[in-house]
Structures are given as structure tokens and as C-alpha cells.
Amino acid sequence: MAEGALHHPAAEEIDLGAVLSALADPLRRRVVVELAERPDEERLCASFRLSVGKSTRTHHWRVLREAGLVYQRDAGNRLWMRLRSEDLDRRFPGLIAAVAAASRPS
């Protein structure tokens, strides 16, 4: 892996326990739900309005990436993120849709 490259697990290595652990946090779950609304779009990480400091946001991005929920791309001083919807649907059919549905207000 090149220096500074971000680690992403291969699709077949995405672990359900890691995914569920990452989704247990309400801020990370909110990010995944927002990404699921437009699964083919890439978003600037800074575009998410989270009421936490930069180091905490960085921690959340790392947890999501290492769990296999998102793909991140480093573009100089900007970090882009997109949901790994195809990989997740293949590994755990319906999981992201169920999380999104459960997160909608009743």
C-alpha cells in the first residue's frame, strides 16, 4: 500500500460484526443513512454536519472505512466518501435499506 493510502477491506472481507459495531453509533449511522439516500454519489467528508470536533469526525470516518461501509478518496487537502452500497448489498442483502428505514422518523 502506498504511503498515505487509505485501507479499505476487500468486499469479501467485510465483517458483519464490524459493520454492526460501526452502525451502533448514531452519528456514524446518520452518515450512512445520508449516503444511502444517494448511493452513487461521492460526498466531501466536510459536508456532513456533525456536532463534534475534527479529530472525532476523523475517528468516525476511519471506523466507517475500516468496517467496509464507505470508500474514501484522498484528494490533497480534501477527503471524499461514498457508500459501498454494491459490496454491502452483495454481502448483507437489505441491511443498509433496513438501517435507513429504521432511521426515518415515524
N, C-alpha and C positions, 0 to 999 in steps of 0.2 A: 504494500500500500504506500502511495506517495506521501511524503511529509505533508502534514496538514489535511490529508484526505479524511473524509468522514466515513466511519464504519457503518455499514448497513448490512444486516443479516440477509443471507440468501433467502428467497421465498420459502424454500423447503425447511429452513432453519427457524422460521418464526414460531415461537413457542406460545401456546395458549396462556400459560401461567404468566409469562412476561407481559402479554397483551392485556390480560385482565388486571394485572397489577398496575400497569400504566393507566388504564381506564378508570381505576378506582379513585384517582384524584379528580375532583370536579373541574379544575382549571384545564387539565390535560384532556378530559372528556369533552369539555366545551370546544377546545381547539379541534379535536377530531370531528365533532358534530359540524362545526363551521366548515371544515374542509370537505366533509361528506356532502354538503349542500351543493358543491361544485367540484366533483371528484377529478375532473380532467384539468383543473386549473392549478397553477402554481401560485403560491402567495408569499409575499415578503414576510418573514417572521416578525418584523417590527410592526406589521399591520394589525396584529392581534392586540386588542385592548385588554391587557391583563393588569390587575391592580397589585403587581409585585415588582420588585426590583429587577434590574438587568441580570444579575447573577442567578436569581431564582428562575427567570424566564429561560436562561441558558440551560439550567438544570432540567427544566421541563422538556425543552427541545431534545436534549440528549436522551432522556428516558423514552420519549416517543420514538426517536430514531432507533435506539438500540433494541427496543421491543419489536421493531419492524412495522410500526404503524405508519410512519412517514418516511419519505425520501427527502433529504436535504441537499441543497446545492449551494456551495460557497462561491459567491461572485464578488471577490475582492472584499470590500467592507460591508457587503450585504449577504444575507443568508436567506435562501428561498426554500419553501417547503411545499410538498404536495402529499396527499394521502396515497398510500399504496393500496388503493381500492381493489385492483385486479388480483394482486397477490393475496390480500386478505380474504376476498370473496372465494378464491380458489382454496385457501387453507381452511377457512371457517365460514362457510356459506351462511349469509344472513346476519352475521354478528354485527357488522357496522350498521346495517339498516335497523336492527333491533335496538342498538345503543342510541341511534338518532331518534327513533320513535319514542323510546322511553324518556328521552331528554326534552321532548316537546312539552310545553305547558298543557295541562288538561283543560 
